[in-house]
Amino acid sequence: MTIIYKFIPIITAIILFAGFRALSLQEEEPAGKRIFIDNKCTSCHTVAAAGITSKTKKKNIVDLSDVGNELKSDFIIKFVTKQEKLEGVGHPIAFKGSEEELNTLVKWLESLKVTKEEHNEEKQESDKK
């Protein structure tokens, strides 16, 4: 029984370390990514480069892994608030979060700059699933 007591501090330390590590990993997730998920953007979009998939059965889901290569923040803000159109088509739903959340989301979206080759590889992988 005394042998078990010798290992309790070690086991406790391991458990605490694992718990703190899990918390720190959650904190490292970009705030924009969390806003994207919380606002149900995954209903119509994926971000394969960030490990975000859509659970919808809709066809033609748009992957935004390289949106930062194509669009700048000022346009993205206008597009998701229905003030601007992309190739003649407006965003179907206006963003409903606060201005701070919008800016955080757009900053994150603009940071998504996967190369076309990486984007095509990710698309092929997700199509296999």
DSSP file (Angstrom, degrees, kcal/mol; ACC not computed):
  #  RESIDUE AA STRUCTURE BP1 BP2  ACC     N-H-->O    O-->H-N    N-H-->O    O-->H-N    TCO  KAPPA ALPHA  PHI   PSI    X-CA   Y-CA   Z-CA
    1    1 A M     >        0   0    0      0, 0.0     4,-1.3     0, 0.0     3,-0.2   0.000 360.0 360.0 360.0 -34.8    0.0    0.0    0.0
    2    2 A T  H  >  +     0   0    0      1,-0.2     4,-1.2     2,-0.2     0, 0.0   0.789 360.0  61.2 -68.8 -25.8    2.9    2.4    0.7
    3    3 A I  H  > S+     0   0    0      1,-0.2     4,-1.0     2,-0.2     3,-0.3   0.898 101.1  53.2 -65.6 -39.3    4.2    1.9   -2.8
    4    4 A I  H >> S+     0   0    0     -3,-0.2     4,-0.9     1,-0.2     3,-0.8   0.900 104.7  55.0 -61.9 -41.5    0.9    3.3   -4.2
    5    5 A Y  H 3< S+     0   0    0     -4,-1.3     3,-0.2     1,-0.3    -1,-0.2   0.806 101.6  58.7 -63.9 -29.1    1.3    6.4   -2.1
    6    6 A K  H 3< S+     0   0    0     -4,-1.2     4,-0.4    -3,-0.3    -1,-0.3   0.818 108.5  45.2 -68.7 -29.7    4.7    7.0   -3.6
    7    7 A F  H <X S+     0   0    0     -4,-1.0     4,-2.8    -3,-0.8     5,-0.3   0.595  89.6  85.4 -91.5 -12.1    3.2    7.1   -7.1
    8    8 A I  H  X S+     0   0    0     -4,-0.9     4,-2.8    -3,-0.2     5,-0.2   0.917  90.2  48.6 -58.7 -46.0    0.3    9.4   -6.3
    9    9 A P  H  > S+     0   0    0      0, 0.0     4,-2.2     0, 0.0    -1,-0.2   0.897 113.6  47.8 -62.5 -36.6    2.3   12.7   -6.7
   10   10 A I  H  > S+     0   0    0     -4,-0.4     4,-2.3     2,-0.2    -2,-0.2   0.934 113.7  46.2 -67.6 -46.1    3.7   11.4  -10.0
   11   11 A I  H  X S+     0   0    0     -4,-2.8     4,-2.4     1,-0.2     5,-0.2   0.912 112.9  50.8 -62.8 -42.9    0.2   10.4  -11.3
   12   12 A T  H  X S+     0   0    0     -4,-2.8     4,-2.6    -5,-0.3    -1,-0.2   0.916 109.8  50.2 -60.7 -43.7   -1.3   13.7  -10.1
   13   13 A A  H  X S+     0   0    0     -4,-2.2     4,-2.6    -5,-0.2    -1,-0.2   0.904 110.4  49.6 -62.5 -41.8    1.4   15.6  -11.9
   14   14 A I  H  X S+     0   0    0     -4,-2.3     4,-2.4     2,-0.2    -1,-0.2   0.924 112.3  47.6 -63.5 -44.6    0.9   13.7  -15.2
   15   15 A I  H  X S+     0   0    0     -4,-2.4     4,-2.2     2,-0.2    -2,-0.2   0.921 113.5  47.6 -63.2 -44.4   -2.9   14.3  -15.0
   16   16 A L  H  X S+     0   0    0     -4,-2.6     4,-2.7     2,-0.2     5,-0.2   0.919 111.7  50.4 -63.5 -43.5   -2.4   18.0  -14.3
   17   17 A F  H  X S+     0   0    0     -4,-2.6     4,-2.5     1,-0.2    -2,-0.2   0.928 110.8  49.1 -60.6 -45.4    0.1   18.4  -17.1
   18   18 A A  H  X S+     0   0    0     -4,-2.4     4,-2.1     1,-0.2    -1,-0.2   0.903 112.4  48.8 -61.9 -41.6   -2.2   16.7  -19.6
   19   19 A G  H  X S+     0   0    0     -4,-2.2     4,-2.0     2,-0.2    -2,-0.2   0.919 112.9  46.1 -65.3 -44.7   -5.1   18.9  -18.5
   20   20 A F  H  X S+     0   0    0     -4,-2.7     4,-2.5     1,-0.2    -2,-0.2   0.870 111.1  53.3 -66.2 -36.3   -3.1   22.1  -18.8
   21   21 A R  H  X S+     0   0    0     -4,-2.5     4,-2.1    -5,-0.2    -1,-0.2   0.911 108.0  50.2 -64.7 -42.0   -1.7   21.0  -22.1
   22   22 A A  H  X S+     0   0    0     -4,-2.1     4,-1.7     1,-0.2    -2,-0.2   0.903 111.3  49.2 -63.1 -40.4   -5.3   20.4  -23.4
   23   23 A L  H  X S+     0   0    0     -4,-2.0     4,-2.0     1,-0.2    -2,-0.2   0.914 109.6  50.9 -64.9 -42.4   -6.3   23.9  -22.2
   24   24 A S  H  X S+     0   0    0     -4,-2.5     4,-1.3     1,-0.2    -1,-0.2   0.865 107.5  53.5 -66.4 -34.1   -3.3   25.6  -23.9
   25   25 A L  H  X S+     0   0    0     -4,-2.1     4,-0.5     1,-0.2    -1,-0.2   0.892 108.3  50.2 -65.2 -38.6   -4.1   23.8  -27.2
   26   26 A Q  H >< S+     0   0    0     -4,-1.7     3,-1.0     1,-0.2    -2,-0.2   0.886 108.5  52.4 -65.6 -37.9   -7.6   25.2  -27.0
   27   27 A E  H 3< S+     0   0    0     -4,-2.0    -1,-0.2     1,-0.2    -2,-0.2   0.772 100.9  62.1 -69.6 -25.3   -6.3   28.7  -26.4
   28   28 A E  H 3< S+     0   0    0     -4,-1.3    -1,-0.2    -3,-0.2    -2,-0.2   0.651  78.0 106.4 -75.6 -14.7   -4.0   28.5  -29.4
   29   29 A E  S << S-     0   0    0     -3,-1.0     5,-0.1    -4,-0.5    -3,-0.0  -0.472  84.7-106.0 -65.9 130.3   -7.0   28.1  -31.7
   30   30 A P     >  -     0   0    0      0, 0.0     4,-1.6     0, 0.0     3,-0.4  -0.285  17.8-131.9 -59.5 139.8   -7.5   31.4  -33.6
   31   31 A A  H  > S+     0   0    0      1,-0.2     4,-2.3     2,-0.2     5,-0.2   0.859 106.9  58.4 -61.1 -35.8  -10.5   33.4  -32.4
   32   32 A G  H  > S+     0   0    0     72,-0.2     4,-2.4     1,-0.2    -1,-0.2   0.872 103.1  52.4 -62.5 -37.1  -11.6   33.9  -36.0
   33   33 A K  H  > S+     0   0    0     -3,-0.4     4,-2.2     2,-0.2    -1,-0.2   0.915 109.3  49.3 -64.2 -42.9  -11.8   30.1  -36.5
   34   34 A R  H  X S+     0   0    0     -4,-1.6     4,-3.2     1,-0.2    -2,-0.2   0.906 111.3  49.2 -63.3 -42.4  -14.0   29.9  -33.4
   35   35 A I  H  X S+     0   0    0     -4,-2.3     4,-2.1     2,-0.2     6,-0.2   0.907 108.8  54.0 -63.4 -41.7  -16.3   32.7  -34.7
   36   36 A F  H  <>S+     0   0    0     -4,-2.4     5,-2.2     2,-0.2     6,-0.4   0.923 115.0  39.6 -56.7 -47.3  -16.5   30.9  -38.0
   37   37 A I  H ><5S+     0   0    0     -4,-2.2     3,-1.8     1,-0.2     5,-0.2   0.930 114.4  51.9 -70.4 -46.8  -17.7   27.7  -36.3
   38   38 A D  H 3<5S+     0   0    0     -4,-3.2    -2,-0.2     1,-0.3    -1,-0.2   0.801 107.4  53.3 -63.0 -29.6  -19.9   29.4  -33.8
   39   39 A N  T 3<5S-     0   0    0     -4,-2.1    -1,-0.3    -5,-0.2    -2,-0.2   0.268 114.4-117.6 -90.6  12.5  -21.8   31.4  -36.5
   40   40 A K  T X 5 +     0   0    0     -3,-1.8     3,-1.8     1,-0.1     4,-0.2   0.796  63.2 149.4  59.5  32.6  -22.5   28.2  -38.4
   41   41 A C  G >>< +     0   0    0     -5,-2.2     4,-1.7     1,-0.3     3,-1.5   0.731  62.9  75.4 -64.6 -19.8  -20.5   29.2  -41.4
   42   42 A T  G 34 S+     0   0    0     -6,-0.4    14,-0.5     1,-0.3    -1,-0.3   0.529  73.2  81.3 -71.3  -4.2  -19.8   25.5  -41.8
   43   43 A S  G <4 S+     0   0    0     -3,-1.8    -1,-0.3     1,-0.2    15,-0.2   0.822 117.5   7.9 -66.1 -29.5  -23.4   25.1  -43.1
   44   44 A C  T <4 S+     0   0    0     -3,-1.5    18,-1.7    -4,-0.2     2,-0.3   0.480 126.9  55.4-127.9  -8.8  -22.1   26.3  -46.5
   45   45 A H  E  <  -a   62   0A   0     -4,-1.7     2,-0.3    16,-0.2    18,-0.2  -0.915  50.0-165.3-132.5 153.7  -18.3   26.4  -46.2
   46   46 A T  E     -a   63   0A   0     16,-2.1    18,-3.1    -2,-0.3     7,-0.2  -0.884   9.9-158.6-123.3 162.5  -15.3   24.3  -45.3
   47   47 A V  B > > +B   52   0B   0      5,-2.1     5,-2.3    -2,-0.3     3,-1.8  -0.685  13.9 178.2-137.6  82.0  -11.7   25.3  -44.5
   48   48 A A  G > 5S+     0   0    0      1,-0.3     3,-1.5     3,-0.2    -1,-0.1   0.843  78.4  61.0 -55.6 -36.8   -9.8   22.1  -45.2
   49   49 A A  G 3 5S+     0   0    0      1,-0.3    -1,-0.3     2,-0.1    14,-0.0   0.754 110.3  41.2 -63.9 -23.8   -6.5   23.8  -44.3
   50   50 A A  G < 5S-     0   0    0     -3,-1.8    -1,-0.3     2,-0.2    -2,-0.2   0.274 119.7-107.7-105.5   8.3   -7.8   24.5  -40.8
   51   51 A G  T < 5S+     0   0    0     -3,-1.5     2,-0.6    -4,-0.3    -3,-0.2   0.725  71.8 143.3  74.5  21.5   -9.4   21.1  -40.4
   52   52 A I  B   < +B   47   0B   0     -5,-2.3    -5,-2.1     2,-0.0     2,-0.3  -0.851  23.5 177.7-100.2 121.1  -12.9   22.5  -40.7
   53   53 A T        -     0   0    0     -2,-0.6     2,-0.4    -7,-0.2    -8,-0.1  -0.761  26.4-118.9-115.9 165.4  -15.4   20.3  -42.5
   54   54 A S        -     0   0    0     -2,-0.3   -11,-0.1     2,-0.1    -8,-0.1  -0.858   7.6-158.8-105.7 139.6  -19.1   20.8  -43.2
   55   55 A K        +     0   0    0     -2,-0.4   -12,-0.1   -13,-0.3    -1,-0.1   0.388  60.1 111.1 -94.2   2.9  -21.7   18.3  -42.0
   56   56 A T        -     0   0    0    -14,-0.5    -2,-0.1     1,-0.1     5,-0.1  -0.359  65.4-142.8 -77.1 156.6  -24.2   19.4  -44.6
   57   57 A K        +     0   0    0     -2,-0.1    -1,-0.1     2,-0.0     4,-0.0   0.317  61.2 126.1 -97.5   6.0  -25.3   17.2  -47.4
   58   58 A K        -     0   0    0    -15,-0.2     3,-0.3     1,-0.1     2,-0.2  -0.251  58.6-125.6 -62.7 151.8  -25.5   20.2  -49.8
   59   59 A K  S    S+     0   0    0      1,-0.2    -1,-0.1     2,-0.0    -2,-0.0  -0.527  85.4  34.7 -89.8 164.6  -23.5   20.0  -53.0
   60   60 A N  S    S-     0   0    0      1,-0.2     2,-0.3    -2,-0.2    -1,-0.2   0.870  72.8-175.9  59.8  42.1  -21.0   22.7  -54.1
   61   61 A I        -     0   0    0     -3,-0.3     2,-0.5    -5,-0.1   -16,-0.2  -0.538  24.1-127.3 -67.7 131.8  -19.7   23.4  -50.6
   62   62 A V  E     -a   45   0A   0    -18,-1.7   -16,-2.1    -2,-0.3     2,-0.5  -0.727  14.6-149.7 -88.6 123.1  -17.2   26.3  -50.9
   63   63 A D  E     -a   46   0A   0     -2,-0.5     3,-0.3   -18,-0.2   -16,-0.2  -0.819   7.5-167.8 -91.9 127.4  -13.7   25.6  -49.3
   64   64 A L    >   +     0   0    0    -18,-3.1     3,-1.7    -2,-0.5     4,-0.3   0.129  48.8 120.1-101.3  19.4  -12.2   28.8  -48.1
   65   65 A S  T 3  S+     0   0    0      1,-0.3    49,-1.5   -19,-0.2    -1,-0.2   0.756  88.1  29.3 -57.5 -25.9   -8.6   27.5  -47.5
   66   66 A D  T >> S+     0   0    0     -3,-0.3     3,-1.7    47,-0.2     4,-0.8   0.130  80.4 118.2-120.9  20.9   -7.2   30.0  -50.0
   67   67 A V  H X> S+     0   0    0     -3,-1.7     4,-2.8     1,-0.3     3,-0.6   0.815  71.4  63.1 -60.4 -29.9   -9.6   32.9  -49.7
   68   68 A G  H 34 S+     0   0    0     44,-2.8    -1,-0.3    41,-0.4    45,-0.2   0.724  97.7  57.1 -68.0 -20.6   -6.8   35.1  -48.4
   69   69 A N  H <4 S+     0   0    0     -3,-1.7    -1,-0.2    43,-0.6    -2,-0.2   0.791 118.0  32.0 -74.0 -28.2   -5.0   34.7  -51.8
   70   70 A E  H << S+     0   0    0     -4,-0.8     2,-0.3    -3,-0.6    -2,-0.2   0.812 118.0  40.2-100.7 -36.5   -8.1   36.0  -53.6
   71   71 A L     <  -     0   0    0     -4,-2.8     2,-0.2    39,-0.0    -1,-0.1  -0.878  62.9-138.7-126.5 149.9   -9.8   38.6  -51.4
   72   72 A K    >>  -     0   0    0     -2,-0.3     4,-2.3     1,-0.1     3,-0.6  -0.669  33.9-105.6-102.6 160.9   -8.8   41.4  -49.1
   73   73 A S  H 3> S+     0   0    0      1,-0.2     4,-2.7    -2,-0.2     5,-0.2   0.854 115.7  56.2 -57.2 -41.5  -10.4   42.2  -45.7
   74   74 A D  H 3> S+     0   0    0      1,-0.2     4,-1.7     2,-0.2    -1,-0.2   0.896 112.1  43.5 -61.6 -37.9  -12.3   45.3  -46.9
   75   75 A F  H <> S+     0   0    0     -3,-0.6     4,-2.8     2,-0.2    -1,-0.2   0.917 111.7  53.1 -71.1 -42.4  -14.0   43.3  -49.6
   76   76 A I  H  X S+     0   0    0     -4,-2.3     4,-2.8     1,-0.2     5,-0.2   0.910 108.3  51.5 -59.7 -42.3  -14.7   40.3  -47.3
   77   77 A I  H  X S+     0   0    0     -4,-2.7     4,-1.0     1,-0.2    -1,-0.2   0.948 113.2  44.0 -59.1 -48.9  -16.4   42.6  -44.8
   78   78 A K  H  <>S+     0   0    0     -4,-1.7     5,-3.3    -5,-0.2     6,-1.2   0.875 114.3  51.3 -64.8 -36.7  -18.6   44.1  -47.4
   79   79 A F  H ><5S+     0   0    0     -4,-2.8     3,-1.6     4,-0.2    12,-0.6   0.948 110.9  44.5 -67.9 -48.7  -19.4   40.6  -48.9
   80   80 A V  H 3<5S+     0   0    0     -4,-2.8    15,-3.0     1,-0.3    -1,-0.2   0.619 113.3  52.3 -76.4  -9.5  -20.4   38.9  -45.7
   81   81 A T  T 3<5S-     0   0    0     -4,-1.0    -1,-0.3    13,-0.2    -2,-0.2   0.217 117.1-114.5-104.3  13.8  -22.5   41.9  -44.7
   82   82 A K  T < 5S+     0   0    0     -3,-1.6    -3,-0.2    11,-0.2    -2,-0.1   0.755  86.2 115.5  63.7  29.5  -24.3   41.8  -48.1
   83   83 A Q  S   <S+     0   0    0     -5,-3.3     2,-0.3    -6,-0.2    -4,-0.2   0.535  76.1  34.3 -98.6 -10.1  -23.0   45.2  -49.2
   84   84 A E  S    S-     0   0    0     -6,-1.2     7,-0.5    -5,-0.2     2,-0.3  -0.960  70.8-137.1-143.8 155.3  -21.0   43.7  -52.1
   85   85 A K  E     -C   90   0C   0     -2,-0.3     2,-0.5     5,-0.2     5,-0.3  -0.841   8.9-141.9-114.9 154.1  -21.3   40.8  -54.6
   86   86 A L  E >  S-C   89   0C   0      3,-3.1     3,-1.6    -2,-0.3    -2,-0.0  -0.970  86.9 -17.4-116.5 116.9  -18.7   38.3  -55.8
   87   87 A E  T 3  S-     0   0    0     -2,-0.5    -1,-0.2     1,-0.3     3,-0.1   0.883 130.7 -52.1  52.9  41.3  -19.0   37.5  -59.5
   88   88 A G  T 3  S+     0   0    0      1,-0.2     2,-0.5    -3,-0.1    -1,-0.3   0.458 119.5 106.8  80.3   1.7  -22.5   38.9  -59.5
   89   89 A V  E <   -C   86   0C   0     -3,-1.6    -3,-3.1     0, 0.0    -1,-0.2  -0.950  57.5-146.1-119.5 131.0  -23.6   36.8  -56.5
   90   90 A G  E     -C   85   0C   0     -2,-0.5    -5,-0.2    -5,-0.3   -10,-0.1  -0.525  34.5 -92.4 -88.0 159.1  -24.2   38.1  -53.0
   91   91 A H        -     0   0    0    -12,-0.6    -1,-0.1    -7,-0.5    -7,-0.0  -0.545  35.8-134.4 -67.9 133.6  -23.5   36.2  -49.8
   92   92 A P  S    S+     0   0    0      0, 0.0     2,-0.4     0, 0.0    -1,-0.1   0.788  85.5  35.8 -66.6 -27.9  -26.8   34.5  -48.9
   93   93 A I  S    S-     0   0    0     -3,-0.0     2,-0.2     0, 0.0   -11,-0.2  -0.989  80.1-128.3-131.3 130.4  -26.8   35.4  -45.2
   94   94 A A        -     0   0    0     -2,-0.4   -13,-0.2   -13,-0.2   -14,-0.1  -0.552  37.9-102.1 -74.6 138.3  -25.5   38.6  -43.6
   95   95 A F        -     0   0    0    -15,-3.0    -1,-0.1    -2,-0.2     7,-0.1  -0.374  33.1-165.1 -59.5 134.3  -23.1   38.1  -40.7
   96   96 A K        +     0   0    0    -57,-0.1    -1,-0.1    -2,-0.1    -2,-0.0   0.393  50.2  99.5-108.5   1.9  -24.9   38.6  -37.5
   97   97 A G  S    S-     0   0    0      1,-0.2     2,-0.0     2,-0.1   -62,-0.0  -0.089  81.1 -76.8 -79.6-176.5  -22.1   39.0  -35.0
   98   98 A S     >  -     0   0    0      1,-0.1     4,-2.5     4,-0.0    -1,-0.2  -0.234  43.0-105.7 -74.0 168.6  -20.7   42.2  -33.5
   99   99 A E  H  > S+     0   0    0      2,-0.2     4,-2.5     1,-0.2     5,-0.2   0.882 123.1  52.8 -63.5 -37.9  -18.3   44.5  -35.4
  100  100 A E  H  > S+     0   0    0      2,-0.2     4,-2.2     1,-0.2    -1,-0.2   0.916 110.4  46.9 -63.6 -43.4  -15.4   43.2  -33.3
  101  101 A E  H  > S+     0   0    0      2,-0.2     4,-2.9     1,-0.2    -2,-0.2   0.904 111.0  52.6 -64.1 -40.8  -16.3   39.6  -34.2
  102  102 A L  H  X S+     0   0    0     -4,-2.5     4,-2.8     1,-0.2     5,-0.2   0.935 110.5  46.8 -59.9 -47.2  -16.7   40.5  -37.8
  103  103 A N  H  X S+     0   0    0     -4,-2.5     4,-2.2     2,-0.2    -1,-0.2   0.883 113.6  48.5 -64.0 -38.9  -13.2   42.1  -37.9
  104  104 A T  H  X S+     0   0    0     -4,-2.2     4,-2.0     2,-0.2   -72,-0.2   0.923 113.2  47.5 -66.3 -44.7  -11.7   39.1  -36.1
  105  105 A L  H  X S+     0   0    0     -4,-2.9     4,-2.8     1,-0.2    -2,-0.2   0.935 113.7  47.0 -59.9 -48.3  -13.4   36.6  -38.5
  106  106 A V  H  X S+     0   0    0     -4,-2.8     4,-2.8     1,-0.2    -1,-0.2   0.875 108.9  54.0 -66.5 -38.3  -12.3   38.6  -41.5
  107  107 A K  H  X S+     0   0    0     -4,-2.2     4,-1.0    -5,-0.2    -1,-0.2   0.915 112.1  45.8 -60.9 -41.7   -8.7   38.9  -40.3
  108  108 A W  H >< S+     0   0    0     -4,-2.0     3,-0.6     2,-0.2     4,-0.5   0.933 112.4  50.0 -66.3 -45.7   -8.6   35.1  -39.9
  109  109 A L  H >< S+     0   0    0     -4,-2.8     3,-1.5     1,-0.3   -41,-0.4   0.907 108.5  53.0 -59.6 -42.0  -10.2   34.5  -43.3
  110  110 A E  H 3< S+     0   0    0     -4,-2.8    -1,-0.3     1,-0.3    -2,-0.2   0.766 102.1  60.6 -66.0 -23.7   -7.7   36.9  -45.0
  111  111 A S  T << S+     0   0    0     -4,-1.0     2,-1.1    -3,-0.6    -1,-0.3   0.608  78.3 101.0 -78.4 -10.5   -4.9   34.9  -43.3
  112  112 A L    <   +     0   0    0     -3,-1.5   -44,-2.8    -4,-0.5   -43,-0.6  -0.639  40.8 151.4 -79.8 102.3   -6.0   31.7  -45.2
  113  113 A K        +     0   0    0     -2,-1.1   -47,-0.2   -45,-0.2     2,-0.1  -0.414   9.5 163.8-134.8  57.8   -3.5   31.6  -48.0
  114  114 A V        -     0   0    0    -49,-1.5   -45,-0.1     1,-0.1    -2,-0.0  -0.488  43.3-108.2 -72.6 145.8   -3.0   28.0  -49.0
  115  115 A T     >  -     0   0    0     -2,-0.1     4,-2.8     1,-0.1     5,-0.2  -0.331  27.0-111.1 -70.0 159.9   -1.3   27.5  -52.4
  116  116 A K  H  > S+     0   0    0      1,-0.2     4,-2.6     2,-0.2     5,-0.2   0.879 119.3  52.8 -59.1 -39.1   -3.5   26.2  -55.3
  117  117 A E  H  > S+     0   0    0      2,-0.2     4,-2.3     1,-0.2    -1,-0.2   0.936 111.5  44.8 -63.8 -46.3   -1.5   22.9  -55.3
  118  118 A E  H  > S+     0   0    0      1,-0.2     4,-2.6     2,-0.2    -2,-0.2   0.912 113.2  51.9 -62.4 -41.7   -2.1   22.4  -51.5
  119  119 A H  H  X S+     0   0    0     -4,-2.8     4,-2.4     1,-0.2    -2,-0.2   0.913 110.2  47.8 -62.3 -43.7   -5.8   23.4  -52.0
  120  120 A N  H  X S+     0   0    0     -4,-2.6     4,-2.3     2,-0.2    -1,-0.2   0.893 111.4  50.7 -65.6 -39.3   -6.3   20.9  -54.8
  121  121 A E  H  X S+     0   0    0     -4,-2.3     4,-2.2     2,-0.2    -2,-0.2   0.924 111.8  47.5 -63.1 -44.5   -4.6   18.1  -52.7
  122  122 A E  H  X S+     0   0    0     -4,-2.6     4,-2.7     1,-0.2     5,-0.2   0.899 111.2  51.6 -63.2 -40.8   -6.9   18.9  -49.8
  123  123 A K  H  X S+     0   0    0     -4,-2.4     4,-2.2     1,-0.2    -1,-0.2   0.913 109.6  49.3 -63.1 -42.7   -9.9   18.9  -52.0
  124  124 A Q  H  X S+     0   0    0     -4,-2.3     4,-1.2     2,-0.2    -1,-0.2   0.900 111.8  49.5 -63.3 -40.5   -9.0   15.5  -53.5
  125  125 A E  H  X S+     0   0    0     -4,-2.2     4,-0.8     1,-0.2     3,-0.3   0.924 112.5  46.4 -64.0 -44.9   -8.5   14.1  -49.9
  126  126 A S  H >< S+     0   0    0     -4,-2.7     3,-0.5     1,-0.2    -1,-0.2   0.842 108.1  56.9 -69.4 -31.3  -11.9   15.5  -48.7
  127  127 A D  H 3< S+     0   0    0     -4,-2.2    -1,-0.2     1,-0.2    -2,-0.2   0.810 101.3  58.0 -67.4 -28.5  -13.6   14.2  -51.9
  128  128 A K  H 3<        0   0    0     -4,-1.2    -1,-0.2    -3,-0.3    -2,-0.2   0.770 360.0 360.0 -70.1 -25.6  -12.3   10.7  -51.0
  129  129 A K    <<        0   0    0     -4,-0.8    -1,-0.2    -3,-0.5    -2,-0.2   0.472 360.0 360.0 -78.0 360.0  -14.1   10.7  -47.6
